Amino acid sequence: MAVWFISRHQGAIDWIQQQGIQIDRFEAHLDVADIQACDTVIGTLPIHLASQVCEKGAKFYFLSVNVTQAQRGTELSADELNAQNCAIQPFYIQQL
C-alpha cells in the first residue's frame, strides 16, 4: 500500500508537503502498471489514466486547482495554490 503524488510542478509538491499527508512516492509521470490495488494516487491526471488507476482498485484523489486565465501555463508556488483554495478531492472514474 503506497501513497503516490504525481506532479512535475514544484509548487504542487511543496503544497502537498505542507498538508501533513505521508507521501511514499513522488513522481513526475505515472506508469499505471506500477499501481497496486491498495494504493492511493494523488495528482492532476488525464482522465484516461485516472480511470485506469480506479480500474486497478486504487484510490484516486484529484488535485483541484482553481487557476485564473492569466495563470494558465505558469508555475504556481505553494502560497499561490493556498490562495487559490487548492484541494484534494476523491473521485472514482470509470470508462463506460
Gaussian input, Z-matrix of N, CA and C with variables (Angstrom, degrees):
# hf/3-21g

backbone

0 1
 N
 C     1     B1
 C     2     B2     1     A1
 N     3     B3     2     A2     1     D1
 C     4     B4     3     A3     2     D2
 C     5     B5     4     A4     3     D3
 N     6     B6     5     A5     4     D4
 C     7     B7     6     A6     5     D5
 C     8     B8     7     A7     6     D6
 N     9     B9     8     A8     7     D7
 C    10    B10     9     A9     8     D8
 C    11    B11    10    A10     9     D9
 N    12    B12    11    A11    10    D10
 C    13    B13    12    A12    11    D11
 C    14    B14    13    A13    12    D12
 N    15    B15    14    A14    13    D13
 C    16    B16    15    A15    14    D14
 C    17    B17    16    A16    15    D15
 N    18    B18    17    A17    16    D16
 C    19    B19    18    A18    17    D17
 C    20    B20    19    A19    18    D18
 N    21    B21    20    A20    19    D19
 C    22    B22    21    A21    20    D20
 C    23    B23    22    A22    21    D21
 N    24    B24    23    A23    22    D22
 C    25    B25    24    A24    23    D23
 C    26    B26    25    A25    24    D24
 N    27    B27    26    A26    25    D25
 C    28    B28    27    A27    26    D26
 C    29    B29    28    A28    27    D27
 N    30    B30    29    A29    28    D28
 C    31    B31    30    A30    29    D29
 C    32    B32    31    A31    30    D30
 N    33    B33    32    A32    31    D31
 C    34    B34    33    A33    32    D32
 C    35    B35    34    A34    33    D33
 N    36    B36    35    A35    34    D34
 C    37    B37    36    A36    35    D35
 C    38    B38    37    A37    36    D36
 N    39    B39    38    A38    37    D37
 C    40    B40    39    A39    38    D38
 C    41    B41    40    A40    39    D39
 N    42    B42    41    A41    40    D40
 C    43    B43    42    A42    41    D41
 C    44    B44    43    A43    42    D42
 N    45    B45    44    A44    43    D43
 C    46    B46    45    A45    44    D44
 C    47    B47    46    A46    45    D45
 N    48    B48    47    A47    46    D46
 C    49    B49    48    A48    47    D47
 C    50    B50    49    A49    48    D48
 N    51    B51    50    A50    49    D49
 C    52    B52    51    A51    50    D50
 C    53    B53    52    A52    51    D51
 N    54    B54    53    A53    52    D52
 C    55    B55    54    A54    53    D53
 C    56    B56    55    A55    54    D54
 N    57    B57    56    A56    55    D55
 C    58    B58    57    A57    56    D56
 C    59    B59    58    A58    57    D57
 N    60    B60    59    A59    58    D58
 C    61    B61    60    A60    59    D59
 C    62    B62    61    A61    60    D60
 N    63    B63    62    A62    61    D61
 C    64    B64    63    A63    62    D62
 C    65    B65    64    A64    63    D63
 N    66    B66    65    A65    64    D64
 C    67    B67    66    A66    65    D65
 C    68    B68    67    A67    66    D66
 N    69    B69    68    A68    67    D67
 C    70    B70    69    A69    68    D68
 C    71    B71    70    A70    69    D69
 N    72    B72    71    A71    70    D70
 C    73    B73    72    A72    71    D71
 C    74    B74    73    A73    72    D72
 N    75    B75    74    A74    73    D73
 C    76    B76    75    A75    74    D74
 C    77    B77    76    A76    75    D75
 N    78    B78    77    A77    76    D76
 C    79    B79    78    A78    77    D77
 C    80    B80    79    A79    78    D78
 N    81    B81    80    A80    79    D79
 C    82    B82    81    A81    80    D80
 C    83    B83    82    A82    81    D81
 N    84    B84    83    A83    82    D82
 C    85    B85    84    A84    83    D83
 C    86    B86    85    A85    84    D84
 N    87    B87    86    A86    85    D85
 C    88    B88    87    A87    86    D86
 C    89    B89    88    A88    87    D87
 N    90    B90    89    A89    88    D88
 C    91    B91    90    A90    89    D89
 C    92    B92    91    A91    90    D90
 N    93    B93    92    A92    91    D91
 C    94    B94    93    A93    92    D92
 C    95    B95    94    A94    93    D93
 N    96    B96    95    A95    94    D94
 C    97    B97    96    A96    95    D95
 C    98    B98    97    A97    96    D96
 N    99    B99    98    A98    97    D97
 C   100   B100    99    A99    98    D98
 C   101   B101   100   A100    99    D99
 N   102   B102   101   A101   100   D100
 C   103   B103   102   A102   101   D101
 C   104   B104   103   A103   102   D102
 N   105   B105   104   A104   103   D103
 C   106   B106   105   A105   104   D104
 C   107   B107   106   A106   105   D105
 N   108   B108   107   A107   106   D106
 C   109   B109   108   A108   107   D107
 C   110   B110   109   A109   108   D108
 N   111   B111   110   A110   109   D109
 C   112   B112   111   A111   110   D110
 C   113   B113   112   A112   111   D111
 N   114   B114   113   A113   112   D112
 C   115   B115   114   A114   113   D113
 C   116   B116   115   A115   114   D114
 N   117   B117   116   A116   115   D115
 C   118   B118   117   A117   116   D116
 C   119   B119   118   A118   117   D117
 N   120   B120   119   A119   118   D118
 C   121   B121   120   A120   119   D119
 C   122   B122   121   A121   120   D120
 N   123   B123   122   A122   121   D121
 C   124   B124   123   A123   122   D122
 C   125   B125   124   A124   123   D123
 N   126   B126   125   A125   124   D124
 C   127   B127   126   A126   125   D125
 C   128   B128   127   A127   126   D126
 N   129   B129   128   A128   127   D127
 C   130   B130   129   A129   128   D128
 C   131   B131   130   A130   129   D129
 N   132   B132   131   A131   130   D130
 C   133   B133   132   A132   131   D131
 C   134   B134   133   A133   132   D132
 N   135   B135   134   A134   133   D133
 C   136   B136   135   A135   134   D134
 C   137   B137   136   A136   135   D135
 N   138   B138   137   A137   136   D136
 C   139   B139   138   A138   137   D137
 C   140   B140   139   A139   138   D138
 N   141   B141   140   A140   139   D139
 C   142   B142   141   A141   140   D140
 C   143   B143   142   A142   141   D141
 N   144   B144   143   A143   142   D142
 C   145   B145   144   A144   143   D143
 C   146   B146   145   A145   144   D144
 N   147   B147   146   A146   145   D145
 C   148   B148   147   A147   146   D146
 C   149   B149   148   A148   147   D147
 N   150   B150   149   A149   148   D148
 C   151   B151   150   A150   149   D149
 C   152   B152   151   A151   150   D150
 N   153   B153   152   A152   151   D151
 C   154   B154   153   A153   152   D152
 C   155   B155   154   A154   153   D153
 N   156   B156   155   A155   154   D154
 C   157   B157   156   A156   155   D155
 C   158   B158   157   A157   156   D156
 N   159   B159   158   A158   157   D157
 C   160   B160   159   A159   158   D158
 C   161   B161   160   A160   159   D159
 N   162   B162   161   A161   160   D160
 C   163   B163   162   A162   161   D161
 C   164   B164   163   A163   162   D162
 N   165   B165   164   A164   163   D163
 C   166   B166   165   A165   164   D164
 C   167   B167   166   A166   165   D165
 N   168   B168   167   A167   166   D166
 C   169   B169   168   A168   167   D167
 C   170   B170   169   A169   168   D168
 N   171   B171   170   A170   169   D169
 C   172   B172   171   A171   170   D170
 C   173   B173   172   A172   171   D171
 N   174   B174   173   A173   172   D172
 C   175   B175   174   A174   173   D173
 C   176   B176   175   A175   174   D174
 N   177   B177   176   A176   175   D175
 C   178   B178   177   A177   176   D176
 C   179   B179   178   A178   177   D177
 N   180   B180   179   A179   178   D178
 C   181   B181   180   A180   179   D179
 C   182   B182   181   A181   180   D180
 N   183   B183   182   A182   181   D181
 C   184   B184   183   A183   182   D182
 C   185   B185   184   A184   183   D183
 N   186   B186   185   A185   184   D184
 C   187   B187   186   A186   185   D185
 C   188   B188   187   A187   186   D186
 N   189   B189   188   A188   187   D187
 C   190   B190   189   A189   188   D188
 C   191   B191   190   A190   189   D189
 N   192   B192   191   A191   190   D190
 C   193   B193   192   A192   191   D191
 C   194   B194   193   A193   192   D192
 N   195   B195   194   A194   193   D193
 C   196   B196   195   A195   194   D194
 C   197   B197   196   A196   195   D195
 N   198   B198   197   A197   196   D196
 C   199   B199   198   A198   197   D197
 C   200   B200   199   A199   198   D198
 N   201   B201   200   A200   199   D199
 C   202   B202   201   A201   200   D200
 C   203   B203   202   A202   201   D201
 N   204   B204   203   A203   202   D202
 C   205   B205   204   A204   203   D203
 C   206   B206   205   A205   204   D204
 N   207   B207   206   A206   205   D205
 C   208   B208   207   A207   206   D206
 C   209   B209   208   A208   207   D207
 N   210   B210   209   A209   208   D208
 C   211   B211   210   A210   209   D209
 C   212   B212   211   A211   210   D210
 N   213   B213   212   A212   211   D211
 C   214   B214   213   A213   212   D212
 C   215   B215   214   A214   213   D213
 N   216   B216   215   A215   214   D214
 C   217   B217   216   A216   215   D215
 C   218   B218   217   A217   216   D216
 N   219   B219   218   A218   217   D217
 C   220   B220   219   A219   218   D218
 C   221   B221   220   A220   219   D219
 N   222   B222   221   A221   220   D220
 C   223   B223   222   A222   221   D221
 C   224   B224   223   A223   222   D222
 N   225   B225   224   A224   223   D223
 C   226   B226   225   A225   224   D224
 C   227   B227   226   A226   225   D225
 N   228   B228   227   A227   226   D226
 C   229   B229   228   A228   227   D227
 C   230   B230   229   A229   228   D228
 N   231   B231   230   A230   229   D229
 C   232   B232   231   A231   230   D230
 C   233   B233   232   A232   231   D231
 N   234   B234   233   A233   232   D232
 C   235   B235   234   A234   233   D233
 C   236   B236   235   A235   234   D234
 N   237   B237   236   A236   235   D235
 C   238   B238   237   A237   236   D236
 C   239   B239   238   A238   237   D237
 N   240   B240   239   A239   238   D238
 C   241   B241   240   A240   239   D239
 C   242   B242   241   A241   240   D240
 N   243   B243   242   A242   241   D241
 C   244   B244   243   A243   242   D242
 C   245   B245   244   A244   243   D243
 N   246   B246   245   A245   244   D244
 C   247   B247   246   A246   245   D245
 C   248   B248   247   A247   246   D246
 N   249   B249   248   A248   247   D247
 C   250   B250   249   A249   248   D248
 C   251   B251   250   A250   249   D249
 N   252   B252   251   A251   250   D250
 C   253   B253   252   A252   251   D251
 C   254   B254   253   A253   252   D252
 N   255   B255   254   A254   253   D253
 C   256   B256   255   A255   254   D254
 C   257   B257   256   A256   255   D255
 N   258   B258   257   A257   256   D256
 C   259   B259   258   A258   257   D257
 C   260   B260   259   A259   258   D258
 N   261   B261   260   A260   259   D259
 C   262   B262   261   A261   260   D260
 C   263   B263   262   A262   261   D261
 N   264   B264   263   A263   262   D262
 C   265   B265   264   A264   263   D263
 C   266   B266   265   A265   264   D264
 N   267   B267   266   A266   265   D265
 C   268   B268   267   A267   266   D266
 C   269   B269   268   A268   267   D267
 N   270   B270   269   A269   268   D268
 C   271   B271   270   A270   269   D269
 C   272   B272   271   A271   270   D270
 N   273   B273   272   A272   271   D271
 C   274   B274   273   A273   272   D272
 C   275   B275   274   A274   273   D273
 N   276   B276   275   A275   274   D274
 C   277   B277   276   A276   275   D275
 C   278   B278   277   A277   276   D276
 N   279   B279   278   A278   277   D277
 C   280   B280   279   A279   278   D278
 C   281   B281   280   A280   279   D279
 N   282   B282   281   A281   280   D280
 C   283   B283   282   A282   281   D281
 C   284   B284   283   A283   282   D282
 N   285   B285   284   A284   283   D283
 C   286   B286   285   A285   284   D284
 C   287   B287   286   A286   285   D285

   B1=1.4488
   B2=1.5272
   B3=1.3260
   B4=1.4607
   B5=1.5261
   B6=1.3165
   B7=1.4613
   B8=1.5238
   B9=1.3108
   B10=1.4593
   B11=1.5252
   B12=1.3299
   B13=1.4608
   B14=1.5110
   B15=1.3336
   B16=1.4541
   B17=1.5278
   B18=1.3185
   B19=1.4609
   B20=1.5180
   B21=1.3129
   B22=1.4544
   B23=1.5228
   B24=1.3298
   B25=1.4579
   B26=1.5285
   B27=1.3178
   B28=1.4599
   B29=1.5354
   B30=1.3207
   B31=1.4577
   B32=1.5221
   B33=1.3374
   B34=1.4666
   B35=1.5223
   B36=1.3273
   B37=1.4632
   B38=1.5201
   B39=1.3287
   B40=1.4667
   B41=1.5264
   B42=1.3461
   B43=1.4662
   B44=1.5280
   B45=1.3325
   B46=1.4709
   B47=1.5180
   B48=1.3185
   B49=1.4581
   B50=1.5274
   B51=1.3135
   B52=1.4664
   B53=1.5282
   B54=1.3263
   B55=1.4680
   B56=1.5226
   B57=1.3088
   B58=1.4635
   B59=1.5203
   B60=1.3122
   B61=1.4652
   B62=1.5243
   B63=1.3273
   B64=1.4624
   B65=1.5258
   B66=1.3188
   B67=1.4630
   B68=1.5252
   B69=1.3270
   B70=1.4655
   B71=1.5203
   B72=1.3398
   B73=1.4709
   B74=1.5235
   B75=1.3210
   B76=1.4617
   B77=1.5190
   B78=1.3353
   B79=1.4599
   B80=1.5212
   B81=1.3164
   B82=1.4597
   B83=1.5228
   B84=1.3327
   B85=1.4620
   B86=1.5265
   B87=1.3149
   B88=1.4637
   B89=1.5266
   B90=1.3092
   B91=1.4545
   B92=1.5231
   B93=1.3190
   B94=1.4633
   B95=1.5260
   B96=1.3120
   B97=1.4687
   B98=1.5267
   B99=1.3233
   B100=1.4661
   B101=1.5179
   B102=1.3192
   B103=1.4654
   B104=1.5163
   B105=1.3237
   B106=1.4636
   B107=1.5302
   B108=1.3190
   B109=1.4641
   B110=1.5273
   B111=1.2864
   B112=1.4680
   B113=1.5264
   B114=1.3186
   B115=1.4564
   B116=1.5270
   B117=1.3145
   B118=1.4579
   B119=1.5173
   B120=1.3243
   B121=1.4606
   B122=1.5285
   B123=1.3310
   B124=1.4562
   B125=1.5187
   B126=1.3214
   B127=1.4544
   B128=1.5179
   B129=1.3036
   B130=1.4541
   B131=1.5200
   B132=1.3211
   B133=1.4655
   B134=1.5171
   B135=1.3245
   B136=1.4704
   B137=1.5355
   B138=1.3050
   B139=1.4652
   B140=1.5295
   B141=1.3318
   B142=1.4620
   B143=1.5357
   B144=1.3268
   B145=1.4694
   B146=1.5269
   B147=1.3276
   B148=1.4631
   B149=1.5312
   B150=1.3275
   B151=1.4565
   B152=1.5306
   B153=1.3270
   B154=1.4642
   B155=1.5257
   B156=1.3302
   B157=1.4702
   B158=1.5207
   B159=1.3247
   B160=1.4619
   B161=1.5270
   B162=1.3298
   B163=1.4662
   B164=1.5277
   B165=1.3248
   B166=1.4647
   B167=1.5293
   B168=1.3361
   B169=1.4614
   B170=1.5181
   B171=1.3073
   B172=1.4639
   B173=1.5280
   B174=1.3214
   B175=1.4564
   B176=1.5210
   B177=1.3437
   B178=1.4571
   B179=1.5185
   B180=1.3214
   B181=1.4593
   B182=1.5221
   B183=1.3201
   B184=1.4562
   B185=1.5158
   B186=1.3283
   B187=1.4533
   B188=1.5261
   B189=1.3211
   B190=1.4558
   B191=1.5245
   B192=1.3213
   B193=1.4596
   B194=1.5231
   B195=1.3008
   B196=1.4597
   B197=1.5283
   B198=1.3118
   B199=1.4594
   B200=1.5245
   B201=1.3191
   B202=1.4537
   B203=1.5294
   B204=1.3081
   B205=1.4622
   B206=1.5349
   B207=1.3170
   B208=1.4665
   B209=1.5311
   B210=1.3321
   B211=1.4636
   B212=1.5224
   B213=1.3133
   B214=1.4685
   B215=1.5172
   B216=1.3220
   B217=1.4493
   B218=1.5245
   B219=1.3250
   B220=1.4638
   B221=1.5219
   B222=1.3068
   B223=1.4641
   B224=1.5229
   B225=1.3242
   B226=1.4588
   B227=1.5281
   B228=1.3038
   B229=1.4632
   B230=1.5259
   B231=1.3163
   B232=1.4652
   B233=1.5188
   B234=1.3221
   B235=1.4687
   B236=1.5302
   B237=1.3236
   B238=1.4642
   B239=1.5236
   B240=1.3271
   B241=1.4671
   B242=1.5246
   B243=1.3246
   B244=1.4643
   B245=1.5220
   B246=1.3236
   B247=1.4621
   B248=1.5250
   B249=1.3277
   B250=1.4629
   B251=1.5340
   B252=1.3378
   B253=1.4742
   B254=1.5277
   B255=1.3149
   B256=1.4531
   B257=1.5290
   B258=1.3237
   B259=1.4597
   B260=1.5221
   B261=1.3192
   B262=1.4599
   B263=1.5240
   B264=1.3328
   B265=1.4593
   B266=1.5253
   B267=1.3436
   B268=1.4648
   B269=1.5311
   B270=1.3300
   B271=1.4626
   B272=1.5216
   B273=1.3192
   B274=1.4573
   B275=1.5121
   B276=1.3108
   B277=1.4645
   B278=1.5180
   B279=1.3279
   B280=1.4446
   B281=1.5192
   B282=1.3128
   B283=1.4676
   B284=1.5155
   B285=1.3058
   B286=1.4730
   B287=1.5105
   A1=108.61
   A2=116.92
   A3=121.82
   A4=109.55
   A5=115.10
   A6=121.75
   A7=106.99
   A8=115.13
   A9=123.29
   A10=109.59
   A11=116.81
   A12=121.34
   A13=106.88
   A14=115.54
   A15=121.17
   A16=108.95
   A17=115.37
   A18=120.82
   A19=109.18
   A20=115.68
   A21=121.44
   A22=110.23
   A23=117.18
   A24=122.56
   A25=110.96
   A26=115.96
   A27=120.94
   A28=111.69
   A29=117.98
   A30=120.60
   A31=112.05
   A32=116.97
   A33=121.01
   A34=110.65
   A35=116.81
   A36=120.59
   A37=109.79
   A38=117.11
   A39=120.91
   A40=110.63
   A41=116.43
   A42=121.06
   A43=110.83
   A44=117.81
   A45=120.09
   A46=110.45
   A47=117.85
   A48=120.26
   A49=111.74
   A50=117.76
   A51=122.35
   A52=112.19
   A53=117.53
   A54=120.89
   A55=114.13
   A56=118.20
   A57=120.15
   A58=113.92
   A59=117.29
   A60=122.50
   A61=107.97
   A62=116.23
   A63=120.56
   A64=108.92
   A65=116.36
   A66=121.96
   A67=107.55
   A68=115.95
   A69=120.73
   A70=112.88
   A71=115.64
   A72=119.52
   A73=109.66
   A74=115.63
   A75=122.38
   A76=106.75
   A77=116.42
   A78=120.57
   A79=109.47
   A80=116.18
   A81=121.28
   A82=111.44
   A83=116.63
   A84=122.60
   A85=108.06
   A86=116.98
   A87=121.33
   A88=110.89
   A89=115.45
   A90=121.71
   A91=105.39
   A92=117.19
   A93=122.29
   A94=111.41
   A95=118.04
   A96=121.29
   A97=111.59
   A98=118.03
   A99=122.04
   A100=113.57
   A101=117.98
   A102=122.15
   A103=110.50
   A104=114.69
   A105=122.41
   A106=109.85
   A107=116.79
   A108=122.30
   A109=113.45
   A110=119.34
   A111=121.44
   A112=112.94
   A113=118.37
   A114=121.39
   A115=111.80
   A116=114.49
   A117=123.11
   A118=107.52
   A119=115.47
   A120=121.33
   A121=107.81
   A122=115.64
   A123=122.33
   A124=107.84
   A125=117.15
   A126=119.73
   A127=111.55
   A128=115.07
   A129=122.56
   A130=106.40
   A131=114.77
   A132=120.93
   A133=111.08
   A134=116.99
   A135=119.13
   A136=108.52
   A137=116.01
   A138=120.48
   A139=112.28
   A140=118.85
   A141=119.54
   A142=110.90
   A143=118.01
   A144=119.80
   A145=110.97
   A146=117.00
   A147=119.71
   A148=110.33
   A149=116.57
   A150=121.13
   A151=110.94
   A152=116.90
   A153=120.33
   A154=111.56
   A155=117.28
   A156=121.11
   A157=109.57
   A158=116.62
   A159=121.07
   A160=111.96
   A161=117.27
   A162=121.25
   A163=111.61
   A164=116.71
   A165=120.72
   A166=112.22
   A167=116.69
   A168=120.68
   A169=113.17
   A170=117.38
   A171=121.30
   A172=109.39
   A173=116.01
   A174=121.62
   A175=108.97
   A176=115.76
   A177=120.93
   A178=109.82
   A179=115.15
   A180=122.58
   A181=107.97
   A182=115.55
   A183=122.28
   A184=109.96
   A185=116.74
   A186=121.52
   A187=106.94
   A188=115.46
   A189=122.17
   A190=109.98
   A191=115.14
   A192=121.69
   A193=107.97
   A194=116.93
   A195=122.24
   A196=109.94
   A197=116.59
   A198=120.01
   A199=110.47
   A200=114.59
   A201=120.24
   A202=108.33
   A203=116.37
   A204=119.60
   A205=110.11
   A206=117.10
   A207=120.82
   A208=112.26
   A209=117.63
   A210=121.43
   A211=113.05
   A212=117.96
   A213=119.96
   A214=110.49
   A215=115.85
   A216=121.38
   A217=114.56
   A218=117.01
   A219=120.26
   A220=109.52
   A221=115.71
   A222=120.98
   A223=108.60
   A224=116.63
   A225=121.32
   A226=109.62
   A227=115.73
   A228=120.72
   A229=109.26
   A230=115.83
   A231=120.45
   A232=110.30
   A233=117.63
   A234=121.16
   A235=111.15
   A236=116.66
   A237=119.68
   A238=111.04
   A239=117.67
   A240=120.61
   A241=110.50
   A242=117.30
   A243=120.30
   A244=110.88
   A245=117.63
   A246=122.09
   A247=111.69
   A248=116.89
   A249=122.64
   A250=112.19
   A251=116.56
   A252=120.87
   A253=111.88
   A254=115.75
   A255=121.34
   A256=108.96
   A257=117.05
   A258=121.00
   A259=110.35
   A260=114.74
   A261=121.78
   A262=106.97
   A263=115.99
   A264=121.16
   A265=110.26
   A266=117.44
   A267=119.59
   A268=111.27
   A269=114.86
   A270=120.91
   A271=108.68
   A272=115.12
   A273=121.44
   A274=105.18
   A275=116.72
   A276=121.74
   A277=108.55
   A278=115.22
   A279=120.89
   A280=109.08
   A281=115.96
   A282=119.44
   A283=108.60
   A284=115.58
   A285=120.74
   A286=110.90
   D1=116.34
   D2=-178.21
   D3=-130.07
   D4=149.36
   D5=173.18
   D6=-106.10
   D7=120.89
   D8=-177.91
   D9=-105.81
   D10=139.73
   D11=169.81
   D12=-119.69
   D13=121.11
   D14=-174.75
   D15=-111.20
   D16=110.01
   D17=175.68
   D18=-167.04
   D19=147.18
   D20=174.01
   D21=-103.75
   D22=5.11
   D23=-175.60
   D24=-101.50
   D25=121.14
   D26=-177.65
   D27=-61.93
   D28=-36.63
   D29=178.27
   D30=-60.83
   D31=-40.37
   D32=178.16
   D33=-68.38
   D34=-38.34
   D35=177.74
   D36=-64.96
   D37=-44.49
   D38=177.49
   D39=-61.45
   D40=-41.35
   D41=-179.24
   D42=-61.97
   D43=-48.84
   D44=-177.37
   D45=-64.20
   D46=-33.20
   D47=178.72
   D48=-67.61
   D49=-21.27
   D50=177.27
   D51=-83.92
   D52=-8.62
   D53=-172.66
   D54=-88.94
   D55=-5.20
   D56=179.55
   D57=74.60
   D58=20.98
   D59=178.77
   D60=-99.65
   D61=129.47
   D62=178.09
   D63=-75.54
   D64=114.20
   D65=178.22
   D66=-104.59
   D67=126.10
   D68=179.82
   D69=-87.86
   D70=-33.81
   D71=-176.51
   D72=-137.13
   D73=123.83
   D74=171.51
   D75=-103.07
   D76=124.86
   D77=-179.12
   D78=-136.48
   D79=142.00
   D80=175.47
   D81=-80.34
   D82=-23.12
   D83=-177.91
   D84=-141.40
   D85=140.06
   D86=-178.86
   D87=-99.38
   D88=126.50
   D89=167.99
   D90=-102.11
   D91=104.71
   D92=-174.28
   D93=-58.27
   D94=-25.55
   D95=178.62
   D96=-60.87
   D97=-23.27
   D98=-180.00
   D99=-82.80
   D100=-11.28
   D101=-175.77
   D102=-82.36
   D103=136.01
   D104=177.23
   D105=-105.95
   D106=162.28
   D107=-175.46
   D108=-58.42
   D109=-32.26
   D110=-176.80
   D111=-92.40
   D112=2.97
   D113=-176.55
   D114=-76.57
   D115=163.10
   D116=171.54
   D117=-122.99
   D118=131.58
   D119=179.80
   D120=-118.06
   D121=126.36
   D122=178.50
   D123=-118.48
   D124=131.63
   D125=176.97
   D126=162.59
   D127=-174.76
   D128=175.93
   D129=-109.61
   D130=93.38
   D131=-174.90
   D132=-103.53
   D133=151.55
   D134=167.92
   D135=-58.78
   D136=146.94
   D137=-172.65
   D138=-59.57
   D139=-34.28
   D140=-179.48
   D141=-67.81
   D142=-34.11
   D143=176.59
   D144=-73.57
   D145=-39.74
   D146=177.25
   D147=-61.04
   D148=-38.22
   D149=177.16
   D150=-62.96
   D151=-42.13
   D152=179.46
   D153=-65.85
   D154=-36.90
   D155=175.63
   D156=-59.78
   D157=-47.80
   D158=-179.44
   D159=-65.49
   D160=-38.71
   D161=178.97
   D162=-61.86
   D163=-28.79
   D164=179.33
   D165=-79.41
   D166=-5.08
   D167=-179.80
   D168=89.99
   D169=7.72
   D170=176.63
   D171=-86.39
   D172=161.74
   D173=176.82
   D174=-91.68
   D175=142.54
   D176=177.72
   D177=-121.74
   D178=127.53
   D179=175.74
   D180=-119.22
   D181=123.09
   D182=-178.12
   D183=-85.07
   D184=131.39
   D185=174.29
   D186=-84.18
   D187=100.64
   D188=-174.91
   D189=-88.79
   D190=118.83
   D191=-178.70
   D192=-124.64
   D193=125.24
   D194=-178.80
   D195=-94.39
   D196=76.02
   D197=-178.05
   D198=-79.20
   D199=147.22
   D200=173.74
   D201=-82.53
   D202=167.49
   D203=179.05
   D204=-60.83
   D205=-38.52
   D206=-179.31
   D207=-67.37
   D208=-24.44
   D209=-178.33
   D210=-87.02
   D211=-12.42
   D212=-178.50
   D213=-58.70
   D214=132.00
   D215=178.68
   D216=81.39
   D217=3.99
   D218=178.54
   D219=-107.34
   D220=157.27
   D221=175.43
   D222=-83.52
   D223=127.43
   D224=178.91
   D225=-103.41
   D226=142.31
   D227=177.09
   D228=-82.88
   D229=169.01
   D230=176.38
   D231=-59.79
   D232=-38.91
   D233=178.28
   D234=-63.52
   D235=-41.50
   D236=177.69
   D237=-66.10
   D238=-37.59
   D239=176.87
   D240=-64.72
   D241=-40.37
   D242=175.39
   D243=-61.24
   D244=-42.99
   D245=179.09
   D246=-63.37
   D247=-28.06
   D248=179.54
   D249=-87.50
   D250=4.37
   D251=-177.64
   D252=58.95
   D253=42.62
   D254=175.18
   D255=-54.11
   D256=141.67
   D257=-177.41
   D258=-148.19
   D259=161.24
   D260=174.36
   D261=-107.15
   D262=123.78
   D263=-176.68
   D264=-123.58
   D265=129.58
   D266=179.08
   D267=-74.79
   D268=139.43
   D269=176.44
   D270=-137.91
   D271=147.21
   D272=166.50
   D273=-118.25
   D274=117.96
   D275=-175.97
   D276=-116.06
   D277=131.28
   D278=-178.26
   D279=-133.40
   D280=129.80
   D281=175.48
   D282=-76.68
   D283=134.24
   D284=-179.71
   D285=-94.80

